[in-house]
Amino acid sequence: MPPVPPPAQTRRLALYALAVCVLAVAAAVVSFVQGSWLGIVWVLLAGLSSNMAWYYLRRGRQAAGQGKSVTS
């Protein structure tokens, strides 16, 4: 099983991923408004970071719900 960060760190990683997702969506909107097809890359980055945020949120909730350390 791969090593998992502590719950506080997973929450922080989820928030960072969510911030990247919001910024990538904003960059995609700006790119498409300016007529650039580079916005597709920003949409893909938003999807990736969104999945990362959900992953870390779920992982942190599962560890907190089980009442055990996720590092052991």
C-alpha positions in Angstrom: 0.0 0.0 0.0 1.4 3.4 -0.9 2.3 5.8 1.9 -0.4 8.2 2.7 0.1 11.7 4.3 -1.5 12.5 7.7 -5.2 13.8 7.6 -4.2 17.4 8.1 -1.8 17.2 5.2 -4.4 15.5 3.0 -6.8 18.3 3.7 -4.2 20.9 2.8 -3.3 19.0 -0.4 -7.0 18.9 -1.3 -7.3 22.7 -0.8 -4.2 23.3 -2.9 -5.6 21.1 -5.7 -9.0 22.9 -5.5 -7.2 26.3 -5.8 -5.3 25.0 -8.9 -8.6 23.8 -10.3 -10.3 27.2 -9.9 -7.4 29.0 -11.4 -7.2 26.6 -14.3 -10.9 27.1 -15.0 -10.4 30.9 -14.9 -7.4 30.6 -17.3 -9.5 28.4 -19.6 -12.3 31.0 -19.7 -9.9 33.8 -20.5 -8.2 31.7 -23.2 -11.4 30.9 -24.9 -12.7 34.5 -24.7 -9.5 35.6 -26.4 -10.0 33.0 -29.1 -7.1 30.8 -28.2 -7.4 27.0 -28.3 -4.9 26.8 -25.6 -7.8 26.8 -23.2 -8.2 23.0 -23.9 -5.0 22.5 -21.9 -6.4 24.5 -19.0 -9.6 22.5 -19.0 -7.6 19.2 -18.9 -5.5 20.6 -16.0 -8.7 21.6 -14.2 -10.1 18.1 -14.6 -6.9 16.6 -13.2 -6.7 18.9 -10.2 -10.4 18.3 -9.5 -9.8 14.6 -9.4 -6.8 15.1 -7.1 -8.9 17.2 -4.7 -11.7 14.6 -4.5 -9.1 11.9 -4.0 -7.4 13.7 -1.0 -10.7 14.7 0.5 -12.0 11.1 0.4 -8.8 9.7 1.7 -8.8 12.1 4.6 -12.4 11.4 5.5 -11.9 7.6 5.3 -8.9 7.8 7.6 -10.8 10.1 10.1 -13.9 7.9 10.0 -11.9 4.8 10.8 -10.2 6.6 13.7 -6.8 5.3 12.9 -3.6 6.8 11.7 -3.2 6.7 7.9 0.6 6.5 8.3 0.6 3.0 9.8 
